Amino acid sequence: MGAEFVQFSLTPILIGVLSAIACALPGNFLILRRQALIGDAISHVVLPGIVVAFLVSGVVAAIPMLLGAAGAAIVAVVLIETIKRLGKIEPGASMGVVFTTMFAAGVVILEKSDTSRVHLDVEHALMGNLETLIWLRAEGWHSLFDPAALASLPDELIRIAVVCVIVVVLTLVFWRWLKIATFDEGFAQALGIPSAGVGFGLVVTAAVAAVAAFEAVGSIIVIAMFICPPAAARLMTNRLELQIWWSAAFATISAVLGYVFAGYGPLWFGGQNAVSAAGMIAAVSGGILGLACLYGPHRSRVGVGREEAT
C-alpha cells in the first residue's frame, strides 16, 4: 500500500500543493490591492503565449514558456490600451474583451496544431495532466533517499518546487515593502519605497507562478488558487501574517482533499470512474471559500477594502 501511494499519488499531490501555494501567496496581495482579477487575466493570457512558444521552439520548457507568456502579456497590454482609446470604453470592459479573446485564440490554435507528442491540448490546458505525473521508479518511502530513484522524479515537480521556493523567498525578502505598499501607497512613497515597482514585481511573480503551474495543473487550478484560498483567509483574520498562513493552509487542504475526492469520491457514491483532479481541487477550494463566507469570524467584511485590514 505504501509503495503504491508513493508511486501513484505522492508526486501528484505534492505538485498540486506546491502549485496551489505558489499561486496563493501572491494572490493575498492581489486581493488586498483589489487586483484579484489579475490572476484570472494572467491564466487567460499565458495560454496563447505558451502555445506559440511551443510551436516556435518545438519543446515544452520553462524558458520558452516564460518568454511566450511575457510576449502574450505585452500584446494584451497593447490591445487593451488600443481598444480603450479607440472605443472610448472603460478599462475593465477592454480587459474582458482582450483576455477572453486571447484565451479563445489559444484554444483554437491548440485544436489546429499538432501537439500530440506532448501533453499540450485543450483538455490539458484547462485541467492539466496531474494524474499522469507519477513516480514509477519509486519502490516505497525509502526511495526518497535513493539518488537513482530521485533522478526519475517528474520534471514538473522539480520546476514547481523551485518556483514555490522563489515565491516564498521573495515574499520574505520584500515583506515590509509589500505590506506597506499594499495598505498605504502614499506612505510607502514617503518612505522611499517604489510602490509602482512593488506592484509590477508582484504581477511578474504571479505570472511566473502561473506559467510554472500551468503545464501540470492547467488554468482551472491557477485561477482558483489565485483567488479562493486568499479570499477565504481574508475572512478568517484581520492580520496579514495570519492571512498568509491561512491561505497556505487552505491551498494545501484544497490540493490534498481535491486529489483524494477526485480519485475515490465517485466510488463512495457508486460511480465507476475518477473525475478530473484539477477540477475537484478547484471545487474544494471554492467550497472552503463558501464555508468561510458563512462561518468565518470576519465574514461581515466581505467587500470591505484593504484599509480595514492591519
Protein Blocks (a to p, Z undefined) as FASTA:
>chain_A
ZZmmmmmmmmmmmmmmmmmmmmmmmmmmmmmnopmmmmmmmmmmmmmmmmmmmmmnopac
fklmmmmmmmmmmmmmmmmmmmmmmnopafklmmmmmmmmmmmmmmmmmmmpccklpccd
fklmmnopmlmmccfkbgbjklmmgmklmmmgcfklmmmmmmmmmmmmmmmmmmmmmmmm
mmommlmmmnopafklmmmmmmmmmmmmmmmmmmmnommlmmmmmmmmmmmmmmmpccfk
lmmmmmmmmmmmmmmmmmmmmmmmmmmnopabdcdfklmmmmmmmmmmmmmmmmgmklmm
goiafklpZZ
